[in-house]
Every structure is written in structure tokens, then in C-alpha cells.
Amino acid sequence: MRELRGLDELTGVDEPAWPLLEAELRAAKVPVDVLDADPGCAAATLLQTQVTVRSYLGAFVHRTGGLLVDDGWLRVYGSPAAHNDRRLPGLARVNGYPAEPDAAWRPAGALVVAHDVLGGTFAIQGGTEEETGLPGRPGEMVYFAPDSLRWEAVGAGYGAWLSWLLDGGTEEFYEDLRWPGWRDEVPGLTGGEGLTLYPPLWSVEAHQDLAGTSRAVVPLAELLGFAKETSLRLDGADPGFLGDL
């Protein structure tokens, strides 16, 4: 069994990523809201995640409570302070971290790091495709697409993915999944809510006329559960763990 590295080992590194990441957050080409971190929560999350603050993932969970991108369309999980709980849950809660750091614990296939309001899920591939059933290489970002109900390899690691988001990558990525007026519907949602569409996002009707769909606010957990259930029913494919909210 591996031994957990201590907090000093994870934080006392040369060339920490936070100064670079902070500069990118300040210069973001899309609206972003950086939530406050809770020091105790951040320390515990970093210990269980076992990454140093030299990495963007380590720096992000250690220094932020999470990130709301594009007025909350996309939620990237960090280590939120108590007063941020309603706005965004933490990485530890979403992935079901143990109450105390545990060297034997592993994420279920992939580490879920973000959700969008449609139930799309970004995660870090936790092994080989043969081991996890997910596409991509170990450490690569993967995305569960709510319009196809399948996982897709993003082609980048967490740091490059986060930089891409801040550089405006969401505009092109979500071009076919947004409708006129979406920005008016999203900001009022909490971190535990999403939007369900009818006809469903994966249907032919929704692909042909996304603007013509009706939309309702639902718990994000319900949205993820419905996506999992539908994938099993239509394709016989279990997408696996999509986050615990």
C-alpha cells in the first residue's frame, strides 16, 4: 500500500503553479467567479488527492473554493468555504472522499472535476481504457457529453484544459449546446442545480431545434441519474460514476 505524502511535501515545492494560474484567472476571456477556499478543507482535499501545488490541480484545490465559468454554465470544483456551499460543492464531496485521508482509497474510474448545467461531466482519467472503460490516457481529461450520452477524450491534461477554459474555449466547445437567451437562464442556479430539456438533449428533435426545447430547473443529481439510466436503456452502456451531488 502506498503511503500518503504529508501536507508539507505537497505544498513546499519549487515553482508552485498558483502565480501562473492566478494570472490566467485575472486575464480570463470569459466571465469567471473565483470562490473563496476554506484552509482546512483545502488541506484535507490536497492530502487525499495527493498532488502537489506545482500542478494546476493542486494549486486550484489549495487556493480556491471552485470556479463558476460563463455565469455558472460550467462549475469547476475546489475546496469551498462554508458560506459557498450553496453555490458550489467541493471536489471532496463530489468524489465521495473519505472523512479522513486514506491511502487505500481511489476514485471510481475517474476523478470528477467539473459539471456543466446540462449534466456534462469533466473528469480526469484514472487509468488505462482497459482498466476504467473510459477513453483517453491516464491523467487525460474526459467529458461525458449529455447530447450523445458517451464519454469523449478531451486531448489534454487538467492544467491545459483549465487554461483552455480561461482562454475562451467554452464558446466553441458549447456552440451547438447553447440556445438564444441561455445566459439569462443560468446565473440564478445553485451549484447543485442544472437544466433538463424537453425533448431531451440527445434526441433528434433537440438537435434540430435546440431553441425550441422547453427547459426546467432540476437537481443536478437527478439530471446525472437520468443520463445514466437513459444510456443504459438505449445503448446498454453504463457510463459509470458521474459525481455525487
ZIQUI-V242814 format. One record per residue. N is the residue number from 1. SS is DSSP state (A for helix, B for strand, O for the rest). OMEGA is omega in radians with two decimals (* if undefined). D_FIRST is the distance of its C-alpha to the first C-alpha in Angstrom with 1 decimal. Layout:
N;SS;OMEGA;D_FIRST
N;SS;OMEGA;D_FIRST
//
This chain:
1;O;3.11;0.0
2;O;3.05;3.8
3;O;3.11;6.6
4;O;3.00;9.5
5;O;-3.11;12.6
6;O;-3.10;15.6
7;A;3.14;18.8
8;A;3.13;20.8
9;A;-3.11;18.6
10;A;-3.08;18.9
11;A;-3.09;22.6
12;O;-3.06;24.0
13;O;3.00;24.3
14;O;3.06;27.4
15;O;3.06;29.2
16;O;-3.05;27.8
17;O;-2.99;28.7
18;A;-3.14;30.5
19;A;3.11;34.0
20;A;-3.13;34.1
21;A;3.12;32.9
22;A;3.11;35.3
23;A;3.12;38.1
24;A;3.10;37.4
25;A;3.14;37.4
26;A;-3.08;40.7
27;O;-3.05;42.2
28;O;-3.13;40.9
29;O;3.07;43.5
30;O;3.10;42.7
31;O;3.09;43.0
32;B;3.07;39.7
33;B;-3.12;39.0
34;B;-3.10;36.1
35;B;-3.13;35.0
36;O;3.08;34.2
37;B;2.98;30.6
38;O;-3.06;29.6
39;A;-3.14;27.9
40;A;3.10;25.7
41;A;-3.13;24.7
42;A;3.14;24.1
43;A;-3.13;21.9
44;A;3.13;19.7
45;A;3.14;19.7
46;A;3.13;18.9
47;A;-3.13;15.9
48;A;-3.14;14.4
49;A;3.06;15.6
50;O;2.98;14.1
51;O;3.14;17.2
52;O;3.13;19.7
53;O;2.97;23.3
54;O;3.10;24.4
55;O;3.09;23.7
56;A;3.13;26.1
57;A;3.13;23.5
58;A;3.13;22.3
59;A;-3.09;25.9
60;A;-3.10;27.1
61;A;-3.12;24.8
62;A;-3.01;25.2
63;A;-3.11;29.0
64;O;3.03;30.3
65;O;-3.11;30.5
66;B;-3.04;30.8
67;B;3.00;33.6
68;B;-3.07;36.5
69;B;3.13;37.9
70;O;3.09;41.5
71;O;3.10;42.5
72;O;3.08;39.4
73;O;3.12;39.5
74;B;-3.12;35.9
75;B;3.12;33.3
76;B;-2.94;30.3
77;B;3.09;27.8
78;O;-3.12;26.9
79;O;-2.95;26.5
80;B;2.97;30.0
81;O;-3.04;31.9
82;A;-3.08;33.2
83;A;3.10;36.6
84;A;-2.99;35.2
85;O;-3.08;33.5
86;O;-3.13;36.4
87;O;-3.06;36.6
88;O;3.02;33.0
89;O;-3.12;29.7
90;O;3.10;26.6
91;A;-3.11;23.6
92;A;-3.13;21.4
93;A;-3.08;23.9
94;A;-3.10;24.6
95;O;3.09;21.0
96;O;3.10;20.3
97;O;3.05;17.8
98;O;-3.10;16.6
99;O;3.08;19.0
100;O;3.13;16.5
101;O;-3.03;13.7
102;O;-3.09;10.5
103;O;-3.09;7.1
104;O;-3.06;6.8
105;O;3.04;10.3
106;O;3.04;11.9
107;O;-3.09;15.6
108;O;3.11;17.7
109;O;-3.12;18.5
110;B;3.11;19.8
111;B;-3.12;19.9
112;B;-3.06;23.5
113;B;-3.12;25.2
114;B;2.99;28.9
115;B;2.95;31.6
116;B;-3.02;35.3
117;O;-3.14;38.0
118;O;-3.09;38.4
119;O;3.03;34.9
120;O;-3.01;33.7
121;B;3.02;30.0
122;B;-3.12;28.3
123;B;3.08;24.5
124;B;-3.14;22.1
125;B;-3.01;21.1
126;O;-3.13;17.3
127;O;3.07;17.3
128;O;3.12;20.0
129;A;3.13;23.1
130;A;-3.10;22.2
131;A;-3.01;18.8
132;A;-3.05;20.2
133;O;-3.13;23.9
134;O;3.13;24.8
135;O;3.04;26.9
136;O;-3.13;26.0
137;O;3.04;23.4
138;O;-3.13;19.9
139;O;-3.14;20.6
140;B;3.06;24.2
141;B;3.05;26.1
142;B;-3.08;27.4
143;B;3.00;30.1
144;B;-3.01;31.1
145;B;-3.09;34.8
146;O;3.13;36.9
147;O;3.10;39.9
148;O;-3.10;38.3
149;O;3.12;35.5
150;B;3.03;33.2
151;B;3.11;30.3
152;B;3.04;31.5
153;B;-3.10;29.7
154;B;3.11;31.0
155;B;3.14;30.7
156;B;3.02;29.2
157;B;-3.06;26.0
158;A;-3.08;25.9
159;A;3.13;27.8
160;A;3.11;30.6
161;A;-3.13;30.8
162;A;3.09;31.3
163;A;3.13;33.9
164;A;3.09;35.6
165;A;-3.06;35.9
166;A;3.12;37.5
167;A;3.07;39.8
168;A;-3.08;41.3
169;A;-3.11;39.3
170;A;-3.09;39.5
171;A;3.13;43.3
172;A;-3.07;43.1
173;A;-3.08;39.9
174;O;-3.05;41.4
175;A;-3.10;45.0
176;A;-3.10;45.4
177;A;3.14;43.7
178;O;-3.08;45.9
179;O;3.09;49.3
180;O;3.12;52.2
181;O;-3.12;51.7
182;A;-3.08;47.9
183;A;3.08;47.6
184;A;-3.05;49.9
185;A;-2.96;47.7
186;A;-2.97;44.2
187;O;-3.11;44.4
188;O;-3.10;45.0
189;O;3.01;41.8
190;O;3.14;38.9
191;O;3.13;35.3
192;O;-3.11;34.9
193;B;3.06;38.0
194;B;-3.14;38.9
195;B;3.02;41.9
196;B;-3.08;42.6
197;B;3.02;45.4
198;B;-0.05;48.0
199;O;-3.06;48.5
200;O;-3.06;44.7
201;O;-3.10;43.4
202;O;-3.08;42.5
203;O;3.09;46.1
204;A;-3.11;48.9
205;A;3.14;51.0
206;A;3.10;48.5
207;A;-3.11;48.1
208;A;-3.08;51.9
209;O;-3.11;52.7
210;A;-3.13;49.7
211;A;-3.11;52.2
212;A;3.12;53.8
213;O;2.97;50.8
214;B;-3.04;50.8
215;B;3.14;47.8
216;B;3.11;46.5
217;B;3.11;43.9
218;B;3.02;41.1
219;B;-3.13;37.7
220;A;3.10;35.2
221;A;3.11;33.0
222;A;3.13;36.0
223;A;3.13;36.5
224;A;3.11;32.9
225;A;3.12;33.3
226;A;3.11;36.6
227;A;3.13;35.3
228;A;-3.13;32.5
229;A;-3.13;35.1
230;A;3.11;37.7
231;A;3.10;35.4
232;A;-3.08;34.6
233;A;-3.05;38.4
234;A;-3.03;39.8
235;A;-3.05;37.4
236;O;-3.08;35.2
237;O;3.10;32.2
238;O;-3.12;29.4
239;O;-3.14;28.4
240;O;-3.03;25.2
241;O;3.14;24.0
242;O;-3.13;26.6
243;O;-3.12;25.6
244;O;-3.09;26.1
245;O;*;29.3
//
